[in-house]
């Protein structure tokens, strides 16, 4: 990655908040798939209802974890 140059000539690492969100979203969706599958099967969902419940859990956990990772990346840079 190329380094950005600051106002006085010092080099600074380039920062991608979007990359932090995408990484957090991927990790959160994977965790949501595991936990969502377990919780939906535990309460007895089947078929289309099961897929909807898993998808909802994946999107919620992916968005939440992605947001926190983006904030962390913004603070880090």
N, CA, C and O atoms as a Tripos MOL2 file, in Angstrom:
@<TRIPOS>MOLECULE
protein
  308   307    77     0     0
PROTEIN
NO_CHARGES

@<TRIPOS>ATOM
      1 N           0.8290   -1.1700    0.0000 N.3       1 UNK1
      2 CA          0.0000    0.0000    0.0000 C.3       1 UNK1
      3 C           0.8810    1.2430    0.0000 C.2       1 UNK1
      4 O           1.8440    1.3150    0.7630 O.2       1 UNK1
      5 N           0.5650    2.2230   -0.8440 N.am      2 UNK2
      6 CA          1.3580    3.4550   -0.8240 C.3       2 UNK2
      7 C           1.0630    4.2610    0.4350 C.2       2 UNK2
      8 O          -0.0420    4.2210    0.9750 O.2       2 UNK2
      9 N           2.0590    4.9790    0.8790 N.am      3 UNK3
     10 CA          1.9070    5.7850    2.0790 C.3       3 UNK3
     11 C           1.5070    7.2020    1.7060 C.2       3 UNK3
     12 O           2.0640    7.7770    0.7710 O.2       3 UNK3
     13 N           0.5520    7.7690    2.4250 N.am      4 UNK4
     14 CA          0.1370    9.1490    2.2020 C.3       4 UNK4
     15 C           1.1440   10.0810    2.8530 C.2       4 UNK4
     16 O           1.7590    9.7400    3.8640 O.2       4 UNK4
     17 N           1.3060   11.2530    2.2710 N.am      5 UNK5
     18 CA          2.2560   12.2220    2.8020 C.3       5 UNK5
     19 C           1.4770   13.2810    3.5610 C.2       5 UNK5
     20 O           0.5170   13.8530    3.0460 O.2       5 UNK5
     21 N           1.8970   13.5350    4.7790 N.am      6 UNK6
     22 CA          1.2360   14.5180    5.6340 C.3       6 UNK6
     23 C           1.6050   15.9340    5.2450 C.2       6 UNK6
     24 O           2.3590   16.1310    4.2930 O.2       6 UNK6
     25 N           1.0850   16.9400    5.9700 N.am      7 UNK7
     26 CA          1.3260   18.3450    5.6000 C.3       7 UNK7
     27 C           2.7840   18.7830    5.7520 C.2       7 UNK7
     28 O           3.2070   19.7340    5.0940 O.2       7 UNK7
     29 N           3.5530   18.1150    6.5980 N.am      8 UNK8
     30 CA          4.9420   18.5010    6.8000 C.3       8 UNK8
     31 C           5.9200   17.4930    6.2130 C.2       8 UNK8
     32 O           7.0990   17.4880    6.5690 O.2       8 UNK8
     33 N           5.4420   16.6520    5.3250 N.am      9 UNK9
     34 CA          6.3200   15.7040    4.6450 C.3       9 UNK9
     35 C           6.4390   14.3550    5.3250 C.2       9 UNK9
     36 O           7.0720   13.4550    4.7710 O.2       9 UNK9
     37 N           5.8610   14.1770    6.4950 N.am     10 UNK10
     38 CA          5.9340   12.8720    7.1580 C.3      10 UNK10
     39 C           4.9740   11.9070    6.4770 C.2      10 UNK10
     40 O           3.9260   12.3090    5.9730 O.2      10 UNK10
     41 N           5.3370   10.6460    6.4690 N.am     11 UNK11
     42 CA          4.4690    9.6590    5.8250 C.3      11 UNK11
     43 C           3.5120    9.0720    6.8480 C.2      11 UNK11
     44 O           3.8740    8.8400    8.0020 O.2      11 UNK11
     45 N           2.2750    8.8340    6.4020 N.am     12 UNK12
     46 CA          1.2410    8.2750    7.2660 C.3      12 UNK12
     47 C           0.6480    7.0570    6.5770 C.2      12 UNK12
     48 O           0.5460    7.0390    5.3500 O.2      12 UNK12
     49 N           0.2580    6.0480    7.3260 N.am     13 UNK13
     50 CA         -0.3980    4.8970    6.6850 C.3      13 UNK13
     51 C          -1.7660    5.2930    6.1440 C.2      13 UNK13
     52 O          -2.5040    6.0400    6.7870 O.2      13 UNK13
     53 N          -2.0960    4.7940    4.9670 N.am     14 UNK14
     54 CA         -3.4140    5.0810    4.4190 C.3      14 UNK14
     55 C          -4.4490    4.2590    5.1640 C.2      14 UNK14
     56 O          -4.1650    3.1470    5.6100 O.2      14 UNK14
     57 N          -5.6240    4.7940    5.2950 N.am     15 UNK15
     58 CA         -6.6540    4.1610    6.1200 C.3      15 UNK15
     59 C          -7.8880    3.8780    5.2800 C.2      15 UNK15
     60 O          -8.3430    4.7380    4.5260 O.2      15 UNK15
     61 N          -8.4270    2.6770    5.4090 N.am     16 UNK16
     62 CA         -9.6380    2.3150    4.6900 C.3      16 UNK16
     63 C         -10.7000    1.8830    5.7010 C.2      16 UNK16
     64 O         -10.6920    0.7460    6.1730 O.2      16 UNK16
     65 N         -11.6090    2.7960    6.0280 N.am     17 UNK17
     66 CA        -12.6920    2.4740    6.9470 C.3      17 UNK17
     67 C         -13.6320    1.4680    6.2830 C.2      17 UNK17
     68 O         -14.2040    0.6010    6.9440 O.2      17 UNK17
     69 N         -13.7800    1.6000    4.9550 N.am     18 UNK18
     70 CA        -14.6450    0.6780    4.2200 C.3      18 UNK18
     71 C         -14.1210   -0.7550    4.3300 C.2      18 UNK18
     72 O         -14.9060   -1.6950    4.4620 O.2      18 UNK18
     73 N         -12.8160   -0.9210    4.2760 N.am     19 UNK19
     74 CA        -12.2310   -2.2540    4.3910 C.3      19 UNK19
     75 C         -12.5200   -2.8470    5.7690 C.2      19 UNK19
     76 O         -12.7710   -4.0470    5.8790 O.2      19 UNK19
     77 N         -12.4880   -2.0360    6.8070 N.am     20 UNK20
     78 CA        -12.8220   -2.5040    8.1460 C.3      20 UNK20
     79 C         -14.2680   -2.9530    8.2390 C.2      20 UNK20
     80 O         -14.5780   -3.9430    8.9010 O.2      20 UNK20
     81 N         -15.1650   -2.2090    7.5650 N.am     21 UNK21
     82 CA        -16.5690   -2.5970    7.5840 C.3      21 UNK21
     83 C         -16.7810   -3.9110    6.8480 C.2      21 UNK21
     84 O         -17.5310   -4.7680    7.3160 O.2      21 UNK21
     85 N         -16.1300   -4.0810    5.7050 N.am     22 UNK22
     86 CA        -16.3120   -5.3120    4.9210 C.3      22 UNK22
     87 C         -15.7610   -6.5180    5.6750 C.2      22 UNK22
     88 O         -16.3920   -7.5740    5.6910 O.2      22 UNK22
     89 N         -14.5990   -6.3770    6.2970 N.am     23 UNK23
     90 CA        -14.0400   -7.4830    7.0720 C.3      23 UNK23
     91 C         -14.9350   -7.8290    8.2570 C.2      23 UNK23
     92 O         -15.1880   -9.0040    8.5210 O.2      23 UNK23
     93 N         -15.4110   -6.8190    8.9670 N.am     24 UNK24
     94 CA        -16.3000   -7.0570   10.0970 C.3      24 UNK24
     95 C         -17.6270   -7.6560    9.6730 C.2      24 UNK24
     96 O         -18.1950   -8.4900   10.3770 O.2      24 UNK24
     97 N         -18.1190   -7.2290    8.5190 N.am     25 UNK25
     98 CA        -19.3770   -7.7670    8.0190 C.3      25 UNK25
     99 C         -19.2330   -9.2470    7.6740 C.2      25 UNK25
    100 O         -20.1280  -10.0420    7.9600 O.2      25 UNK25
    101 N         -18.1120   -9.6190    7.0620 N.am     26 UNK26
    102 CA        -17.8900  -11.0250    6.7100 C.3      26 UNK26
    103 C         -17.8050  -11.8990    7.9590 C.2      26 UNK26
    104 O         -18.4010  -12.9750    8.0120 O.2      26 UNK26
    105 N         -17.0710  -11.4390    8.9510 N.am     27 UNK27
    106 CA        -16.9340  -12.2050   10.1920 C.3      27 UNK27
    107 C         -18.2720  -12.2790   10.9240 C.2      27 UNK27
    108 O         -18.6460  -13.3340   11.4360 O.2      27 UNK27
    109 N         -18.9880  -11.1610   10.9710 N.am     28 UNK28
    110 CA        -20.2790  -11.1460   11.6440 C.3      28 UNK28
    111 C         -21.3070  -12.0300   10.9580 C.2      28 UNK28
    112 O         -22.1210  -12.6660   11.6260 O.2      28 UNK28
    113 N         -21.2800  -12.0770    9.6260 N.am     29 UNK29
    114 CA        -22.2300  -12.9340    8.9130 C.3      29 UNK29
    115 C         -21.9170  -14.4120    9.1290 C.2      29 UNK29
    116 O         -22.8270  -15.2340    9.2310 O.2      29 UNK29
    117 N         -20.6420  -14.7440    9.1980 N.am     30 UNK30
    118 CA        -20.2860  -16.1390    9.4750 C.3      30 UNK30
    119 C         -20.7440  -16.5450   10.8750 C.2      30 UNK30
    120 O         -21.2950  -17.6290   11.0660 O.2      30 UNK30
    121 N         -20.5130  -15.6710   11.8440 N.am     31 UNK31
    122 CA        -20.9700  -15.9680   13.2080 C.3      31 UNK31
    123 C         -22.4920  -16.0100   13.2680 C.2      31 UNK31
    124 O         -23.0640  -16.8410   13.9750 O.2      31 UNK31
    125 N         -23.1510  -15.1180   12.5290 N.am     32 UNK32
    126 CA        -24.6060  -15.1150   12.4900 C.3      32 UNK32
    127 C         -25.1760  -16.3710   11.8700 C.2      32 UNK32
    128 O         -26.2370  -16.8410   12.2800 O.2      32 UNK32
    129 N         -24.4770  -16.9260   10.8740 N.am     33 UNK33
    130 CA        -24.9340  -18.1730   10.2600 C.3      33 UNK33
    131 C         -24.8840  -19.3140   11.2680 C.2      33 UNK33
    132 O         -25.8080  -20.1240   11.3450 O.2      33 UNK33
    133 N         -23.8100  -19.3750   12.0350 N.am     34 UNK34
    134 CA        -23.6910  -20.4390   13.0360 C.3      34 UNK34
    135 C         -24.7230  -20.2900   14.1470 C.2      34 UNK34
    136 O         -25.4630  -21.2290   14.4430 O.2      34 UNK34
    137 N         -24.7710  -19.1120   14.7610 N.am     35 UNK35
    138 CA        -25.6840  -18.9060   15.8770 C.3      35 UNK35
    139 C         -27.1360  -18.9010   15.4190 C.2      35 UNK35
    140 O         -28.0100  -19.4100   16.1200 O.2      35 UNK35
    141 N         -27.3990  -18.3270   14.2410 N.am     36 UNK36
    142 CA        -28.7580  -18.3000   13.7250 C.3      36 UNK36
    143 C         -29.2910  -19.6750   13.4100 C.2      36 UNK36
    144 O         -30.4490  -19.9770   13.7000 O.2      36 UNK36
    145 N         -28.4520  -20.5230   12.8140 N.am     37 UNK37
    146 CA        -28.8690  -21.8840   12.5140 C.3      37 UNK37
    147 C         -29.2050  -22.6410   13.7960 C.2      37 UNK37
    148 O         -30.2290  -23.3180   13.8830 O.2      37 UNK37
    149 N         -28.3410  -22.5180   14.7700 N.am     38 UNK38
    150 CA        -28.5630  -23.2140   16.0320 C.3      38 UNK38
    151 C         -29.8440  -22.7400   16.7150 C.2      38 UNK38
    152 O         -30.6530  -23.5550   17.1580 O.2      38 UNK38
    153 N         -30.0250  -21.4300   16.7990 N.am     39 UNK39
    154 CA        -31.1980  -20.9280   17.5250 C.3      39 UNK39
    155 C         -32.4950  -21.2060   16.7730 C.2      39 UNK39
    156 O         -33.5170  -21.4870   17.3980 O.2      39 UNK39
    157 N         -32.4730  -21.1320   15.4380 N.am     40 UNK40
    158 CA        -33.6990  -21.4050   14.6730 C.3      40 UNK40
    159 C         -34.0750  -22.8810   14.7260 C.2      40 UNK40
    160 O         -35.2540  -23.2210   14.8200 O.2      40 UNK40
    161 N         -33.0830  -23.7500   14.6650 N.am     41 UNK41
    162 CA        -33.3880  -25.1750   14.7770 C.3      41 UNK41
    163 C         -33.8640  -25.5420   16.1750 C.2      41 UNK41
    164 O         -34.6980  -26.4310   16.3460 O.2      41 UNK41
    165 N         -33.3280  -24.8520   17.1650 N.am     42 UNK42
    166 CA        -33.7010  -25.1430   18.5490 C.3      42 UNK42
    167 C         -35.1620  -24.8210   18.8250 C.2      42 UNK42
    168 O         -35.8130  -25.5230   19.5990 O.2      42 UNK42
    169 N         -35.6880  -23.7650   18.2010 N.am     43 UNK43
    170 CA        -37.0890  -23.4170   18.4470 C.3      43 UNK43
    171 C         -38.0300  -24.1050   17.4640 C.2      43 UNK43
    172 O         -39.2420  -23.9030   17.5270 O.2      43 UNK43
    173 N         -37.4880  -24.9140   16.5580 N.am     44 UNK44
    174 CA        -38.3280  -25.7520   15.7200 C.3      44 UNK44
    175 C         -38.6810  -25.2010   14.3560 C.2      44 UNK44
    176 O         -39.6570  -25.6570   13.7600 O.2      44 UNK44
    177 N         -37.9380  -24.2440   13.8350 N.am     45 UNK45
    178 CA        -38.2210  -23.7190   12.5020 C.3      45 UNK45
    179 C         -37.7940  -24.7250   11.4380 C.2      45 UNK45
    180 O         -36.8240  -25.4630   11.6100 O.2      45 UNK45
    181 N         -38.5410  -24.7370   10.3360 N.am     46 UNK46
    182 CA        -38.2110  -25.6110    9.2060 C.3      46 UNK46
    183 C         -38.4790  -24.8850    7.9010 C.2      46 UNK46
    184 O         -39.2960  -23.9650    7.8640 O.2      46 UNK46
    185 N         -37.8100  -25.2790    6.8370 N.am     47 UNK47
    186 CA        -38.0790  -24.7990    5.4890 C.3      47 UNK47
    187 C         -37.8100  -23.3220    5.2810 C.2      47 UNK47
    188 O         -36.7620  -22.7970    5.6540 O.2      47 UNK47
    189 N         -38.7960  -22.6660    4.6690 N.am     48 UNK48
    190 CA        -38.6520  -21.2560    4.3090 C.3      48 UNK48
    191 C         -38.5020  -20.3700    5.5450 C.2      48 UNK48
    192 O         -37.7570  -19.3900    5.5250 O.2      48 UNK48
    193 N         -39.1960  -20.7110    6.5960 N.am     49 UNK49
    194 CA        -39.0880  -19.9590    7.8450 C.3      49 UNK49
    195 C         -37.6680  -20.0510    8.4180 C.2      49 UNK49
    196 O         -37.1460  -19.0710    8.9480 O.2      49 UNK49
    197 N         -37.0540  -21.2190    8.3100 N.am     50 UNK50
    198 CA        -35.6840  -21.4190    8.7830 C.3      50 UNK50
    199 C         -34.7110  -20.5510    7.9940 C.2      50 UNK50
    200 O         -33.8470  -19.8980    8.5790 O.2      50 UNK50
    201 N         -34.8480  -20.5420    6.6690 N.am     51 UNK51
    202 CA        -33.9480  -19.7440    5.8340 C.3      51 UNK51
    203 C         -34.1070  -18.2530    6.1180 C.2      51 UNK51
    204 O         -33.1230  -17.5140    6.1540 O.2      51 UNK51
    205 N         -35.3530  -17.8120    6.3190 N.am     52 UNK52
    206 CA        -35.5800  -16.4090    6.6500 C.3      52 UNK52
    207 C         -34.9890  -16.0130    7.9910 C.2      52 UNK52
    208 O         -34.4270  -14.9280    8.1380 O.2      52 UNK52
    209 N         -35.1220  -16.9010    8.9660 N.am     53 UNK53
    210 CA        -34.5590  -16.6290   10.2920 C.3      53 UNK53
    211 C         -33.0440  -16.5800   10.2830 C.2      53 UNK53
    212 O         -32.4400  -15.7290   10.9360 O.2      53 UNK53
    213 N         -32.4280  -17.4980    9.5390 N.am     54 UNK54
    214 CA        -30.9610  -17.5080    9.4470 C.3      54 UNK54
    215 C         -30.4750  -16.2630    8.7200 C.2      54 UNK54
    216 O         -29.5130  -15.6250    9.1490 O.2      54 UNK54
    217 N         -31.1410  -15.9150    7.6150 N.am     55 UNK55
    218 CA        -30.7450  -14.7220    6.8660 C.3      55 UNK55
    219 C         -30.8640  -13.4470    7.6800 C.2      55 UNK55
    220 O         -30.0030  -12.5710    7.6080 O.2      55 UNK55
    221 N         -31.9380  -13.3490    8.4550 N.am     56 UNK56
    222 CA        -32.1380  -12.1640    9.3030 C.3      56 UNK56
    223 C         -31.0380  -12.0690   10.3550 C.2      56 UNK56
    224 O         -30.4980  -10.9900   10.5970 O.2      56 UNK56
    225 N         -30.7090  -13.1880   10.9730 N.am     57 UNK57
    226 CA        -29.6620  -13.1920   11.9850 C.3      57 UNK57
    227 C         -28.3030  -12.8570   11.3730 C.2      57 UNK57
    228 O         -27.5090  -12.1370   11.9790 O.2      57 UNK57
    229 N         -28.0350  -13.3740   10.1780 N.am     58 UNK58
    230 CA        -26.7670  -13.0830    9.5100 C.3      58 UNK58
    231 C         -26.6420  -11.5940    9.1900 C.2      58 UNK58
    232 O         -25.5820  -11.0040    9.3960 O.2      58 UNK58
    233 N         -27.7080  -10.9900    8.6910 N.am     59 UNK59
    234 CA        -27.6550   -9.5720    8.3450 C.3      59 UNK59
    235 C         -27.5150   -8.6920    9.5910 C.2      59 UNK59
    236 O         -26.7860   -7.7000    9.5710 O.2      59 UNK59
    237 N         -28.1990   -9.0450   10.6560 N.am     60 UNK60
    238 CA        -28.1050   -8.2540   11.8820 C.3      60 UNK60
    239 C         -26.7100   -8.3200   12.4860 C.2      60 UNK60
    240 O         -26.1320   -7.2920   12.8380 O.2      60 UNK60
    241 N         -26.1690   -9.5270   12.6050 N.am     61 UNK61
    242 CA        -24.8490   -9.6440   13.2270 C.3      61 UNK61
    243 C         -23.7590   -9.0960   12.3070 C.2      61 UNK61
    244 O         -22.7800   -8.5220   12.7840 O.2      61 UNK61
    245 N         -23.9200   -9.2690   10.9930 N.am     62 UNK62
    246 CA        -22.9360   -8.7120   10.0630 C.3      62 UNK62
    247 C         -22.9150   -7.2010   10.0950 C.2      62 UNK62
    248 O         -21.8430   -6.5970   10.0980 O.2      62 UNK62
    249 N         -24.0730   -6.5840   10.1170 N.am     63 UNK63
    250 CA        -24.1380   -5.1270   10.1790 C.3      63 UNK63
    251 C         -23.5980   -4.5730   11.4810 C.2      63 UNK63
    252 O         -22.8840   -3.5700   11.4910 O.2      63 UNK63
    253 N         -23.9410   -5.2250   12.5780 N.am     64 UNK64
    254 CA        -23.4670   -4.7650   13.8850 C.3      64 UNK64
    255 C         -21.9490   -4.8810   14.0060 C.2      64 UNK64
    256 O         -21.2730   -3.9250   14.3850 O.2      64 UNK64
    257 N         -21.4210   -6.0620   13.6780 N.am     65 UNK65
    258 CA        -19.9790   -6.2560   13.8180 C.3      65 UNK65
    259 C         -19.2190   -5.4160   12.8000 C.2      65 UNK65
    260 O         -18.1370   -4.9120   13.0990 O.2      65 UNK65
    261 N         -19.7730   -5.2610   11.6020 N.am     66 UNK66
    262 CA        -19.1320   -4.4100   10.6020 C.3      66 UNK66
    263 C         -19.0560   -2.9640   11.0410 C.2      66 UNK66
    264 O         -18.0520   -2.2910   10.8040 O.2      66 UNK66
    265 N         -20.1150   -2.4780   11.6820 N.am     67 UNK67
    266 CA        -20.1090   -1.0950   12.1680 C.3      67 UNK67
    267 C         -19.0370   -0.8940   13.2290 C.2      67 UNK67
    268 O         -18.3100    0.0990   13.2000 O.2      67 UNK67
    269 N         -18.9380   -1.8290   14.1610 N.am     68 UNK68
    270 CA        -17.9150   -1.6930   15.2000 C.3      68 UNK68
    271 C         -16.5010   -1.7990   14.6310 C.2      68 UNK68
    272 O         -15.5960   -1.1030   15.0910 O.2      68 UNK68
    273 N         -16.3070   -2.6550   13.6420 N.am     69 UNK69
    274 CA        -14.9790   -2.7630   13.0170 C.3      69 UNK69
    275 C         -14.6350   -1.4810   12.2430 C.2      69 UNK69
    276 O         -13.4810   -1.0500   12.2420 O.2      69 UNK69
    277 N         -15.6300   -0.8730   11.5880 N.am     70 UNK70
    278 CA        -15.3860    0.3760   10.8730 C.3      70 UNK70
    279 C         -15.0270    1.5070   11.8390 C.2      70 UNK70
    280 O         -14.1440    2.3170   11.5560 O.2      70 UNK70
    281 N         -15.7180    1.5540   12.9800 N.am     71 UNK71
    282 CA        -15.3910    2.5650   13.9910 C.3      71 UNK71
    283 C         -13.9880    2.3430   14.5250 C.2      71 UNK71
    284 O         -13.2210    3.2920   14.6860 O.2      71 UNK71
    285 N         -13.6520    1.0930   14.7980 N.am     72 UNK72
    286 CA        -12.3000    0.7760   15.2750 C.3      72 UNK72
    287 C         -11.2290    1.1350   14.2610 C.2      72 UNK72
    288 O         -10.1600    1.6190   14.6350 O.2      72 UNK72
    289 N         -11.5020    0.9010   12.9750 N.am     73 UNK73
    290 CA        -10.5420    1.2430   11.9370 C.3      73 UNK73
    291 C         -10.3880    2.7560   11.8250 C.2      73 UNK73
    292 O          -9.2920    3.2640   11.5900 O.2      73 UNK73
    293 N         -11.5090    3.4750   11.9980 N.am     74 UNK74
    294 CA        -11.4360    4.9340   11.9620 C.3      74 UNK74
    295 C         -10.6470    5.5090   13.1370 C.2      74 UNK74
    296 O          -9.9060    6.4770   12.9680 O.2      74 UNK74
    297 N         -10.7990    4.9250   14.3140 N.am     75 UNK75
    298 CA        -10.0400    5.3720   15.4840 C.3      75 UNK75
    299 C          -8.5690    5.0320   15.3330 C.2      75 UNK75
    300 O          -7.7030    5.8090   15.7350 O.2      75 UNK75
    301 N          -8.2850    3.8730   14.7560 N.am     76 UNK76
    302 CA         -6.9000    3.4260   14.6010 C.3      76 UNK76
    303 C          -6.1190    4.3480   13.6640 C.2      76 UNK76
    304 O          -4.9280    4.5790   13.8720 O.2      76 UNK76
    305 N          -6.7710    4.8620   12.6560 N.am     77 UNK77
    306 CA         -6.0540    5.6650   11.6560 C.3      77 UNK77
    307 C          -6.0880    7.1000   11.9610 C.2      77 UNK77
    308 O          -5.5310    7.9040   11.2140 O.2      77 UNK77
@<TRIPOS>BOND
     1     1     2 1
     2     2     3 1
     3     3     4 2
     4     3     5 am
     5     5     6 1
     6     6     7 1
     7     7     8 2
     8     7     9 am
     9     9    10 1
    10    10    11 1
    11    11    12 2
    12    11    13 am
    13    13    14 1
    14    14    15 1
    15    15    16 2
    16    15    17 am
    17    17    18 1
    18    18    19 1
    19    19    20 2
    20    19    21 am
    21    21    22 1
    22    22    23 1
    23    23    24 2
    24    23    25 am
    25    25    26 1
    26    26    27 1
    27    27    28 2
    28    27    29 am
    29    29    30 1
    30    30    31 1
    31    31    32 2
    32    31    33 am
    33    33    34 1
    34    34    35 1
    35    35    36 2
    36    35    37 am
    37    37    38 1
    38    38    39 1
    39    39    40 2
    40    39    41 am
    41    41    42 1
    42    42    43 1
    43    43    44 2
    44    43    45 am
    45    45    46 1
    46    46    47 1
    47    47    48 2
    48    47    49 am
    49    49    50 1
    50    50    51 1
    51    51    52 2
    52    51    53 am
    53    53    54 1
    54    54    55 1
    55    55    56 2
    56    55    57 am
    57    57    58 1
    58    58    59 1
    59    59    60 2
    60    59    61 am
    61    61    62 1
    62    62    63 1
    63    63    64 2
    64    63    65 am
    65    65    66 1
    66    66    67 1
    67    67    68 2
    68    67    69 am
    69    69    70 1
    70    70    71 1
    71    71    72 2
    72    71    73 am
    73    73    74 1
    74    74    75 1
    75    75    76 2
    76    75    77 am
    77    77    78 1
    78    78    79 1
    79    79    80 2
    80    79    81 am
    81    81    82 1
    82    82    83 1
    83    83    84 2
    84    83    85 am
    85    85    86 1
    86    86    87 1
    87    87    88 2
    88    87    89 am
    89    89    90 1
    90    90    91 1
    91    91    92 2
    92    91    93 am
    93    93    94 1
    94    94    95 1
    95    95    96 2
    96    95    97 am
    97    97    98 1
    98    98    99 1
    99    99   100 2
   100    99   101 am
   101   101   102 1
   102   102   103 1
   103   103   104 2
   104   103   105 am
   105   105   106 1
   106   106   107 1
   107   107   108 2
   108   107   109 am
   109   109   110 1
   110   110   111 1
   111   111   112 2
   112   111   113 am
   113   113   114 1
   114   114   115 1
   115   115   116 2
   116   115   117 am
   117   117   118 1
   118   118   119 1
   119   119   120 2
   120   119   121 am
   121   121   122 1
   122   122   123 1
   123   123   124 2
   124   123   125 am
   125   125   126 1
   126   126   127 1
   127   127   128 2
   128   127   129 am
   129   129   130 1
   130   130   131 1
   131   131   132 2
   132   131   133 am
   133   133   134 1
   134   134   135 1
   135   135   136 2
   136   135   137 am
   137   137   138 1
   138   138   139 1
   139   139   140 2
   140   139   141 am
   141   141   142 1
   142   142   143 1
   143   143   144 2
   144   143   145 am
   145   145   146 1
   146   146   147 1
   147   147   148 2
   148   147   149 am
   149   149   150 1
   150   150   151 1
   151   151   152 2
   152   151   153 am
   153   153   154 1
   154   154   155 1
   155   155   156 2
   156   155   157 am
   157   157   158 1
   158   158   159 1
   159   159   160 2
   160   159   161 am
   161   161   162 1
   162   162   163 1
   163   163   164 2
   164   163   165 am
   165   165   166 1
   166   166   167 1
   167   167   168 2
   168   167   169 am
   169   169   170 1
   170   170   171 1
   171   171   172 2
   172   171   173 am
   173   173   174 1
   174   174   175 1
   175   175   176 2
   176   175   177 am
   177   177   178 1
   178   178   179 1
   179   179   180 2
   180   179   181 am
   181   181   182 1
   182   182   183 1
   183   183   184 2
   184   183   185 am
   185   185   186 1
   186   186   187 1
   187   187   188 2
   188   187   189 am
   189   189   190 1
   190   190   191 1
   191   191   192 2
   192   191   193 am
   193   193   194 1
   194   194   195 1
   195   195   196 2
   196   195   197 am
   197   197   198 1
   198   198   199 1
   199   199   200 2
   200   199   201 am
   201   201   202 1
   202   202   203 1
   203   203   204 2
   204   203   205 am
   205   205   206 1
   206   206   207 1
   207   207   208 2
   208   207   209 am
   209   209   210 1
   210   210   211 1
   211   211   212 2
   212   211   213 am
   213   213   214 1
   214   214   215 1
   215   215   216 2
   216   215   217 am
   217   217   218 1
   218   218   219 1
   219   219   220 2
   220   219   221 am
   221   221   222 1
   222   222   223 1
   223   223   224 2
   224   223   225 am
   225   225   226 1
   226   226   227 1
   227   227   228 2
   228   227   229 am
   229   229   230 1
   230   230   231 1
   231   231   232 2
   232   231   233 am
   233   233   234 1
   234   234   235 1
   235   235   236 2
   236   235   237 am
   237   237   238 1
   238   238   239 1
   239   239   240 2
   240   239   241 am
   241   241   242 1
   242   242   243 1
   243   243   244 2
   244   243   245 am
   245   245   246 1
   246   246   247 1
   247   247   248 2
   248   247   249 am
   249   249   250 1
   250   250   251 1
   251   251   252 2
   252   251   253 am
   253   253   254 1
   254   254   255 1
   255   255   256 2
   256   255   257 am
   257   257   258 1
   258   258   259 1
   259   259   260 2
   260   259   261 am
   261   261   262 1
   262   262   263 1
   263   263   264 2
   264   263   265 am
   265   265   266 1
   266   266   267 1
   267   267   268 2
   268   267   269 am
   269   269   270 1
   270   270   271 1
   271   271   272 2
   272   271   273 am
   273   273   274 1
   274   274   275 1
   275   275   276 2
   276   275   277 am
   277   277   278 1
   278   278   279 1
   279   279   280 2
   280   279   281 am
   281   281   282 1
   282   282   283 1
   283   283   284 2
   284   283   285 am
   285   285   286 1
   286   286   287 1
   287   287   288 2
   288   287   289 am
   289   289   290 1
   290   290   291 1
   291   291   292 2
   292   291   293 am
   293   293   294 1
   294   294   295 1
   295   295   296 2
   296   295   297 am
   297   297   298 1
   298   298   299 1
   299   299   300 2
   300   299   301 am
   301   301   302 1
   302   302   303 1
   303   303   304 2
   304   303   305 am
   305   305   306 1
   306   306   307 1
   307   307   308 2
@<TRIPOS>SUBSTRUCTURE
     1 UNK1         2 RESIDUE 1 A UNK
     2 UNK2         6 RESIDUE 1 A UNK
     3 UNK3        10 RESIDUE 1 A UNK
     4 UNK4        14 RESIDUE 1 A UNK
     5 UNK5        18 RESIDUE 1 A UNK
     6 UNK6        22 RESIDUE 1 A UNK
     7 UNK7        26 RESIDUE 1 A UNK
     8 UNK8        30 RESIDUE 1 A UNK
     9 UNK9        34 RESIDUE 1 A UNK
    10 UNK10       38 RESIDUE 1 A UNK
    11 UNK11       42 RESIDUE 1 A UNK
    12 UNK12       46 RESIDUE 1 A UNK
    13 UNK13       50 RESIDUE 1 A UNK
    14 UNK14       54 RESIDUE 1 A UNK
    15 UNK15       58 RESIDUE 1 A UNK
    16 UNK16       62 RESIDUE 1 A UNK
    17 UNK17       66 RESIDUE 1 A UNK
    18 UNK18       70 RESIDUE 1 A UNK
    19 UNK19       74 RESIDUE 1 A UNK
    20 UNK20       78 RESIDUE 1 A UNK
    21 UNK21       82 RESIDUE 1 A UNK
    22 UNK22       86 RESIDUE 1 A UNK
    23 UNK23       90 RESIDUE 1 A UNK
    24 UNK24       94 RESIDUE 1 A UNK
    25 UNK25       98 RESIDUE 1 A UNK
    26 UNK26      102 RESIDUE 1 A UNK
    27 UNK27      106 RESIDUE 1 A UNK
    28 UNK28      110 RESIDUE 1 A UNK
    29 UNK29      114 RESIDUE 1 A UNK
    30 UNK30      118 RESIDUE 1 A UNK
    31 UNK31      122 RESIDUE 1 A UNK
    32 UNK32      126 RESIDUE 1 A UNK
    33 UNK33      130 RESIDUE 1 A UNK
    34 UNK34      134 RESIDUE 1 A UNK
    35 UNK35      138 RESIDUE 1 A UNK
    36 UNK36      142 RESIDUE 1 A UNK
    37 UNK37      146 RESIDUE 1 A UNK
    38 UNK38      150 RESIDUE 1 A UNK
    39 UNK39      154 RESIDUE 1 A UNK
    40 UNK40      158 RESIDUE 1 A UNK
    41 UNK41      162 RESIDUE 1 A UNK
    42 UNK42      166 RESIDUE 1 A UNK
    43 UNK43      170 RESIDUE 1 A UNK
    44 UNK44      174 RESIDUE 1 A UNK
    45 UNK45      178 RESIDUE 1 A UNK
    46 UNK46      182 RESIDUE 1 A UNK
    47 UNK47      186 RESIDUE 1 A UNK
    48 UNK48      190 RESIDUE 1 A UNK
    49 UNK49      194 RESIDUE 1 A UNK
    50 UNK50      198 RESIDUE 1 A UNK
    51 UNK51      202 RESIDUE 1 A UNK
    52 UNK52      206 RESIDUE 1 A UNK
    53 UNK53      210 RESIDUE 1 A UNK
    54 UNK54      214 RESIDUE 1 A UNK
    55 UNK55      218 RESIDUE 1 A UNK
    56 UNK56      222 RESIDUE 1 A UNK
    57 UNK57      226 RESIDUE 1 A UNK
    58 UNK58      230 RESIDUE 1 A UNK
    59 UNK59      234 RESIDUE 1 A UNK
    60 UNK60      238 RESIDUE 1 A UNK
    61 UNK61      242 RESIDUE 1 A UNK
    62 UNK62      246 RESIDUE 1 A UNK
    63 UNK63      250 RESIDUE 1 A UNK
    64 UNK64      254 RESIDUE 1 A UNK
    65 UNK65      258 RESIDUE 1 A UNK
    66 UNK66      262 RESIDUE 1 A UNK
    67 UNK67      266 RESIDUE 1 A UNK
    68 UNK68      270 RESIDUE 1 A UNK
    69 UNK69      274 RESIDUE 1 A UNK
    70 UNK70      278 RESIDUE 1 A UNK
    71 UNK71      282 RESIDUE 1 A UNK
    72 UNK72      286 RESIDUE 1 A UNK
    73 UNK73      290 RESIDUE 1 A UNK
    74 UNK74      294 RESIDUE 1 A UNK
    75 UNK75      298 RESIDUE 1 A UNK
    76 UNK76      302 RESIDUE 1 A UNK
    77 UNK77      306 RESIDUE 1 A UNK
